[in-house]
Amino acid sequence: MEQLQSASNSQQYNQAASNLQAVQQLLESFKSYSRIAKIQQLQEQVSDIQGSLKKKILFDFEQGFSVSGEVSGNKRILADACKVVSILDNDFRYLFFFFPPSSLLNTT
């Protein structure tokens, strides 16, 4: 969990994607134990980190393209951010691909 948080905080989206996928798989295997306080706490932490990742990725994409649509940001960060997006929930993926990031920054 700490590695996921650290990768998220430092825009290491490639590492964040790997860590997030591992944590999601782990939580899925403990789904039947979701009434246990520690499992609930971990689920909440993951949810908070996912929310933070969403905001950071939207911001990076908002800043990463010029008005004309040309890439003006770090291409590697944007590419790695797409890996995280592919792991996040379906609703976010849909919004991310069909709406401009600026319209979503205040709604996530």
Z-matrix of the N, CA and C atoms (Angstrom, degrees):
N
C 1 1.445
C 2 1.529 1 109.82
N 3 1.316 2 116.60 1 -40.48
C 4 1.462 3 120.09 2 179.64
C 5 1.523 4 111.27 3 -64.38
N 6 1.327 5 116.27 4 -38.07
C 7 1.464 6 120.11 5 178.76
C 8 1.516 7 110.60 6 -64.96
N 9 1.322 8 116.71 7 -39.24
C 10 1.464 9 121.01 8 177.93
C 11 1.523 10 109.85 9 -63.90
N 12 1.317 11 116.77 10 -46.25
C 13 1.461 12 120.93 11 179.54
C 14 1.523 13 110.79 12 -61.78
N 15 1.314 14 116.57 13 -45.05
C 16 1.458 15 121.28 14 -179.61
C 17 1.531 16 111.15 15 -62.57
N 18 1.320 17 116.80 16 -45.93
C 19 1.473 18 120.72 17 179.46
C 20 1.519 19 110.52 18 -62.93
N 21 1.312 20 116.63 19 -38.62
C 22 1.467 21 121.11 20 178.50
C 23 1.521 22 110.99 21 -64.82
N 24 1.318 23 116.43 22 -44.85
C 25 1.460 24 121.09 23 -177.62
C 26 1.523 25 112.94 24 -65.60
N 27 1.322 26 116.51 25 -29.32
C 28 1.466 27 120.04 26 -174.45
C 29 1.532 28 113.80 27 -105.75
N 30 1.317 29 117.04 28 17.75
C 31 1.466 30 122.49 29 178.36
C 32 1.522 31 112.70 30 58.70
N 33 1.285 32 117.85 31 27.87
C 34 1.464 33 121.55 32 174.94
C 35 1.527 34 107.11 33 -90.30
N 36 1.329 35 113.88 34 72.19
C 37 1.460 36 120.08 35 -171.64
C 38 1.517 37 113.19 36 -66.55
N 39 1.309 38 118.60 37 -31.04
C 40 1.458 39 120.39 38 177.80
C 41 1.529 40 109.56 39 -61.85
N 42 1.327 41 116.27 40 -46.90
C 43 1.461 42 120.98 41 177.63
C 44 1.530 43 110.71 42 -67.79
N 45 1.312 44 116.90 43 -39.75
C 46 1.466 45 120.77 44 178.96
C 47 1.525 46 110.85 45 -60.88
N 48 1.324 47 116.69 46 -39.74
C 49 1.469 48 120.55 47 179.34
C 50 1.522 49 110.46 48 -62.29
N 51 1.316 50 116.55 49 -46.39
C 52 1.467 51 120.31 50 179.18
C 53 1.526 52 111.47 51 -62.60
N 54 1.324 53 115.49 52 -45.81
C 55 1.467 54 119.90 53 -179.45
C 56 1.521 55 111.72 54 -65.87
N 57 1.320 56 116.60 55 -41.88
C 58 1.464 57 120.43 56 -179.74
C 59 1.520 58 110.94 57 -63.06
N 60 1.303 59 116.67 58 -43.23
C 61 1.459 60 120.06 59 179.28
C 62 1.528 61 110.62 60 -62.29
N 63 1.324 62 117.22 61 -42.74
C 64 1.467 63 121.10 62 179.05
C 65 1.529 64 111.01 63 -63.88
N 66 1.322 65 116.71 64 -43.47
C 67 1.462 66 120.45 65 -179.45
C 68 1.522 67 110.45 66 -66.25
N 69 1.320 68 117.45 67 -41.12
C 70 1.463 69 120.11 68 178.47
C 71 1.528 70 111.27 69 -62.46
N 72 1.328 71 117.28 70 -41.93
C 73 1.460 72 120.58 71 177.99
C 74 1.525 73 110.91 72 -64.44
N 75 1.312 74 116.32 73 -40.20
C 76 1.460 75 120.66 74 178.59
C 77 1.526 76 110.84 75 -63.85
N 78 1.323 77 116.62 76 -46.86
C 79 1.466 78 120.07 77 179.13
C 80 1.530 79 111.33 78 -63.91
N 81 1.308 80 116.83 79 -34.49
C 82 1.473 81 120.47 80 177.81
C 83 1.524 82 110.06 81 -62.40
N 84 1.320 83 116.87 82 -39.22
C 85 1.468 84 119.78 83 179.93
C 86 1.530 85 112.08 84 -70.64
N 87 1.329 86 116.99 85 -20.25
C 88 1.461 87 121.35 86 178.36
C 89 1.538 88 112.10 87 -102.43
N 90 1.313 89 116.75 88 12.96
C 91 1.461 90 121.44 89 -175.57
C 92 1.531 91 112.41 90 -56.71
N 93 1.304 92 117.41 91 -38.35
C 94 1.467 93 120.18 92 -179.13
C 95 1.535 94 112.45 93 -69.11
N 96 1.324 95 116.75 94 -10.80
C 97 1.462 96 121.71 95 179.09
C 98 1.534 97 111.70 96 -106.04
N 99 1.309 98 116.84 97 20.06
C 100 1.467 99 121.11 98 -172.75
C 101 1.532 100 113.70 99 -66.02
N 102 1.305 101 117.82 100 -9.93
C 103 1.471 102 119.52 101 177.02
C 104 1.524 103 112.74 102 -83.73
N 105 1.312 104 116.06 103 -10.29
C 106 1.463 105 120.57 104 178.78
C 107 1.527 106 108.28 105 -76.81
N 108 1.306 107 115.87 106 133.57
C 109 1.467 108 121.64 107 -173.40
C 110 1.528 109 112.82 108 -56.01
N 111 1.302 110 117.86 109 -42.63
C 112 1.471 111 121.01 110 -178.09
C 113 1.535 112 110.63 111 -65.11
N 114 1.318 113 117.33 112 -39.10
C 115 1.470 114 121.39 113 177.71
C 116 1.523 115 109.46 114 -66.22
N 117 1.329 116 117.27 115 -42.57
C 118 1.468 117 121.11 116 176.55
C 119 1.515 118 111.02 117 -60.11
N 120 1.316 119 116.03 118 -42.20
C 121 1.462 120 120.85 119 179.43
C 122 1.530 121 110.55 120 -62.28
N 123 1.313 122 116.95 121 -43.82
C 124 1.462 123 120.78 122 178.29
C 125 1.529 124 111.21 123 -63.97
N 126 1.323 125 116.73 124 -40.86
C 127 1.467 126 120.39 125 177.70
C 128 1.527 127 111.15 126 -61.83
N 129 1.321 128 116.26 127 -40.48
C 130 1.463 129 120.19 128 178.00
C 131 1.526 130 111.39 129 -66.23
N 132 1.321 131 116.68 130 -40.31
C 133 1.466 132 120.45 131 177.86
C 134 1.527 133 110.61 132 -61.89
N 135 1.317 134 116.45 133 -44.30
C 136 1.463 135 120.47 134 179.23
C 137 1.521 136 109.93 135 -63.17
N 138 1.313 137 116.75 136 -42.53
C 139 1.462 138 120.87 137 178.49
C 140 1.527 139 111.14 138 -61.02
N 141 1.324 140 116.59 139 -42.36
C 142 1.473 141 120.89 140 178.21
C 143 1.532 142 110.81 141 -63.72
N 144 1.321 143 116.23 142 -43.60
C 145 1.465 144 120.12 143 179.60
C 146 1.522 145 110.27 144 -64.93
N 147 1.323 146 117.16 145 -40.48
C 148 1.462 147 120.35 146 177.45
C 149 1.525 148 110.74 147 -61.75
N 150 1.320 149 117.22 148 -42.62
C 151 1.460 150 120.42 149 177.82
C 152 1.516 151 111.73 150 -61.51
N 153 1.321 152 115.82 151 -41.82
C 154 1.465 153 120.86 152 177.46
C 155 1.527 154 110.70 153 -64.30
N 156 1.320 155 116.93 154 -43.81
C 157 1.468 156 120.66 155 178.15
C 158 1.526 157 110.96 156 -60.10
N 159 1.303 158 116.30 157 -42.90
C 160 1.467 159 120.28 158 179.99
C 161 1.524 160 110.70 159 -58.45
N 162 1.317 161 116.29 160 -48.07
C 163 1.465 162 120.24 161 -179.29
C 164 1.520 163 111.67 162 -63.52
N 165 1.329 164 116.28 163 -43.51
C 166 1.460 165 119.97 164 -179.46
C 167 1.528 166 111.51 165 -64.76
N 168 1.312 167 116.20 166 -41.37
C 169 1.466 168 120.18 167 179.99
C 170 1.516 169 110.70 168 -66.90
N 171 1.313 170 117.15 169 -42.91
C 172 1.477 171 119.73 170 177.22
C 173 1.521 172 110.35 171 -60.02
N 174 1.322 173 116.41 172 -43.64
C 175 1.464 174 120.24 173 178.68
C 176 1.525 175 110.40 174 -62.35
N 177 1.324 176 116.57 175 -45.86
C 178 1.467 177 120.00 176 -179.75
C 179 1.526 178 111.44 177 -60.67
N 180 1.318 179 117.45 178 -39.05
C 181 1.465 180 119.63 179 178.60
C 182 1.524 181 111.36 180 -73.35
N 183 1.315 182 116.87 181 -34.53
C 184 1.468 183 120.07 182 176.41
C 185 1.524 184 109.84 183 -62.77
N 186 1.327 185 116.43 184 -42.49
C 187 1.459 186 121.42 185 -179.33
C 188 1.528 187 112.54 186 -81.74
N 189 1.326 188 117.11 187 -18.64
C 190 1.456 189 121.94 188 -171.80
C 191 1.512 190 116.38 189 -83.77
N 192 1.335 191 116.55 190 -2.80
C 193 1.460 192 119.63 191 -179.01
C 194 1.525 193 109.83 192 -133.32
N 195 1.318 194 115.24 193 141.91
C 196 1.462 195 120.02 194 177.19
C 197 1.523 196 108.73 195 -77.72
N 198 1.307 197 115.41 196 172.24
C 199 1.466 198 121.25 197 179.09
C 200 1.527 199 110.77 198 -57.87
N 201 1.326 200 116.35 199 -33.77
C 202 1.471 201 120.27 200 -179.34
C 203 1.524 202 112.68 201 -80.89
N 204 1.341 203 117.17 202 -2.44
C 205 1.451 204 120.87 203 177.25
C 206 1.517 205 114.97 204 93.81
N 207 1.324 206 116.71 205 4.24
C 208 1.461 207 119.83 206 178.61
C 209 1.523 208 109.85 207 -81.98
N 210 1.326 209 115.16 208 147.44
C 211 1.464 210 120.18 209 178.95
C 212 1.519 211 109.49 210 -68.60
N 213 1.326 212 114.94 211 122.69
C 214 1.469 213 119.81 212 177.84
C 215 1.523 214 111.11 213 -118.80
N 216 1.326 215 115.82 214 -3.37
C 217 1.458 216 120.42 215 -179.77
C 218 1.516 217 111.33 216 -104.78
N 219 1.306 218 114.81 217 -172.83
C 220 1.459 219 121.92 218 179.25
C 221 1.532 220 109.00 219 -72.71
N 222 1.313 221 116.28 220 113.89
C 223 1.466 222 120.77 221 -176.35
C 224 1.520 223 111.99 222 -62.55
N 225 1.322 224 117.55 223 -36.01
C 226 1.473 225 120.78 224 -179.65
C 227 1.526 226 110.06 225 -65.76
N 228 1.319 227 117.68 226 -42.91
C 229 1.466 228 120.57 227 178.91
C 230 1.522 229 109.88 228 -62.81
N 231 1.318 230 116.99 229 -43.33
C 232 1.459 231 120.25 230 -179.71
C 233 1.531 232 111.06 231 -65.14
N 234 1.329 233 116.90 232 -41.90
C 235 1.470 234 120.59 233 178.90
C 236 1.532 235 110.67 234 -63.99
N 237 1.325 236 116.16 235 -43.62
C 238 1.462 237 119.58 236 179.40
C 239 1.523 238 111.41 237 -68.27
N 240 1.317 239 116.84 238 -33.51
C 241 1.467 240 120.49 239 176.68
C 242 1.527 241 110.39 240 -62.10
N 243 1.321 242 116.87 241 -34.00
C 244 1.468 243 120.66 242 177.80
C 245 1.527 244 110.92 243 -63.10
N 246 1.318 245 117.35 244 -31.52
C 247 1.467 246 120.92 245 177.14
C 248 1.521 247 110.12 246 -64.31
N 249 1.332 248 116.24 247 -40.29
C 250 1.465 249 119.84 248 177.84
C 251 1.521 250 109.91 249 -66.69
N 252 1.321 251 116.44 250 -43.95
C 253 1.463 252 120.47 251 -179.94
C 254 1.523 253 110.43 252 -57.21
N 255 1.330 254 116.72 253 -38.68
C 256 1.465 255 119.92 254 -178.50
C 257 1.527 256 112.58 255 -66.14
N 258 1.325 257 116.97 256 -19.14
C 259 1.465 258 121.32 257 -179.40
C 260 1.529 259 111.68 258 -95.68
N 261 1.314 260 117.01 259 -23.93
C 262 1.467 261 120.97 260 -177.99
C 263 1.526 262 110.64 261 -69.58
N 264 1.316 263 115.84 262 174.63
C 265 1.456 264 121.58 263 -174.64
C 266 1.529 265 112.91 264 -63.28
N 267 1.323 266 115.03 265 155.91
C 268 1.465 267 121.77 266 -176.89
C 269 1.522 268 113.32 267 -59.27
N 270 1.323 269 117.40 268 -38.60
C 271 1.464 270 120.36 269 -179.18
C 272 1.521 271 111.13 270 -61.15
N 273 1.329 272 116.25 271 -43.98
C 274 1.468 273 119.48 272 179.63
C 275 1.518 274 110.45 273 -66.17
N 276 1.322 275 117.35 274 -42.68
C 277 1.474 276 120.06 275 179.37
C 278 1.520 277 110.26 276 -58.61
N 279 1.314 278 116.63 277 -43.56
C 280 1.463 279 120.62 278 179.47
C 281 1.529 280 110.05 279 -61.12
N 282 1.317 281 116.94 280 -51.13
C 283 1.466 282 120.90 281 -179.42
C 284 1.522 283 111.11 282 -61.49
N 285 1.321 284 116.52 283 -41.62
C 286 1.451 285 121.85 284 -177.77
C 287 1.526 286 111.72 285 -60.97
N 288 1.320 287 116.76 286 -41.50
C 289 1.456 288 119.67 287 -175.53
C 290 1.522 289 113.93 288 -85.34
N 291 1.332 290 118.16 289 -19.03
C 292 1.456 291 119.35 290 -175.66
C 293 1.522 292 115.17 291 -111.82
N 294 1.319 293 117.58 292 -6.18
C 295 1.459 294 120.51 293 179.58
C 296 1.524 295 109.86 294 -130.97
N 297 1.312 296 117.27 295 146.23
C 298 1.468 297 119.23 296 178.90
C 299 1.531 298 110.53 297 -65.25
N 300 1.339 299 116.69 298 141.84
C 301 1.468 300 119.68 299 -178.39
C 302 1.519 301 114.02 300 -53.48
N 303 1.326 302 117.43 301 -35.79
C 304 1.475 303 119.96 302 -177.98
C 305 1.528 304 111.17 303 -61.53
N 306 1.328 305 117.37 304 -31.48
C 307 1.461 306 119.70 305 -179.52
C 308 1.524 307 111.84 306 -76.65
N 309 1.319 308 117.23 307 -15.69
C 310 1.468 309 121.19 308 -177.23
C 311 1.520 310 113.53 309 -102.43
N 312 1.315 311 118.01 310 -15.82
C 313 1.462 312 120.46 311 -173.72
C 314 1.527 313 112.78 312 -58.68
N 315 1.292 314 118.59 313 -33.44
C 316 1.466 315 120.91 314 -177.95
C 317 1.510 316 113.13 315 -92.73
N 318 1.360 317 117.24 316 -0.19
C 319 1.452 318 119.04 317 -176.12
C 320 1.517 319 113.91 318 -109.94
N 321 1.341 320 118.36 319 -10.49
C 322 1.468 321 119.45 320 -177.68
C 323 1.509 322 111.15 321 -93.38
